[in-house]
Amino acid sequence: MPGTHFSPRLTEGEISTLVEGSLDVLAHRLAHRAYRPLPAGERADGPDEEAAAGARGEALAHLHMLVHIQRAVQRLTDRAAEEAARTGAGYPQIGRACEMSRQGARNRWPGIVHGTTHRPPTHTERSR
């Protein structure tokens, strides 16, 4: 990507596939570590229902872990944008790295680039 100061080794599609697969494996491992299945108990009407309840529990634990990962990625993205700004990157470079416009980066992280005083409009200002 021009202006980002790094060169990709893989195509964007290959990177997406790599990240998605890696995160799926990670989410399953973390869910297995963080959650334990509930016993099927009296709701199970036999081995088939018990297996379905177990599969449902695993799927929901996986989903819940992905929500935790999504939130963590947002926090890490914020920190990485701040670090990029501290090392001299401007809003154009930060925006390109995040696949957004310079103005989008400036609105998402107001004031992280030294010497800027921009702040996004408040809810009241936007509705005028």
N, C-alpha and C positions, 0 to 999 in steps of 0.2 A: 504494500500500500504506500503510495507516495506520501512523504511527509510524516510517516509514523516511526521512522528510524529502526525498522526491522524488516526482514524479508521472510515471507512464508516458505516453508519447506514443502508444504502440502497445499492442495487446492482448498478453497473455502468449503466445498462439498466434502472433501476428505476430512477436514478438520471437524466439521459438524458431525459426521458419522463417528469419528474417534471420540469426541467429547460425549455424545449421546450414549454410546455404548459403555464408555468408562463410568459415566454417572449412573447408568442403570445398574451396573454391577456394584458400584459403591453404595447406592441407595439400598439394594437388597442386603448387602453385608451389614450396613449400619442398622437397618430395620431389624435384622436378625439379632444383632447385639443389643439394641435398645428396647425391644419389645418381646414379650413372650405370648404365645397363643393362649387364648382362653379355652378352658375345657368346653367341649360341646354340650355337656350336661344333659338336662332333661329335654332340651329342644330337639335333639337329634332323634330321628325316627329310624335309625339304622346306620350301617356303615357308609352308605352313599351320602346321606345328609351330614354325617360327621365329617366326611372328606370335603364336602362342599363348604361347610362352615369353616373348616381349616383353611381352605383355599381363599375364601372370602376374607378371613382375618389377615392372611399374609398379604393379599392385594391391598387391603386398607392400610396396613402398616407400611407397605411400600409407598403408597400414595402420601401418607402423612409424613414419611421421611423426605420425600421429594419436596414437600412444602417447606420443611426445615432447610433443605439444601437451597431452594430458591431464595429464601430469606437471607441465608448466609452469603450467597453469591451477590445479592444486592449490597450487603454490608461490605463485602470484600471489594466490589466494584467501586464503591464510594471511597474506600481507603486507597485503592490503586489510582484513582483519578487525583486524589489529593497528593499522593506521592509523585505522580507524573508532573503535576504542577510545581511541586517543591523542587524537582530536578530541572525545571525550566521549560516544560511543555506549555504551550498556550492552548486556548480553547479550540483553535482549528485542529491541532494534532490530537487533542483529547477526544474531540468529536469524531474525527476519522477513525480513531482506534475503537470507539464505541459504536461505529456505524450510525452516527447521527450528525446533524449539522453543528457548526460552531455555535450557533444561537441555541440549539438544543442542549449542548453541553453547558453553555453559560447559564441557561435556565435551571438545569438540573443541579449544578454545583456553583451557585453564585459566590463570587468572592474568593475562590480557591486559587485563581491565577493572580499573582502579585500585581498590585496596581489597579485592579478592577474593583468597581464599587457597585456593579449591577446587582439588582435583586429582582426576582420575579414579581409580577403584580400580585397583590393580595386578592382574595376571593371577591372582596367588595369592589376593588378597582377593575377586575375582569368583567364584572356584570354591568358596568356603566355603559 
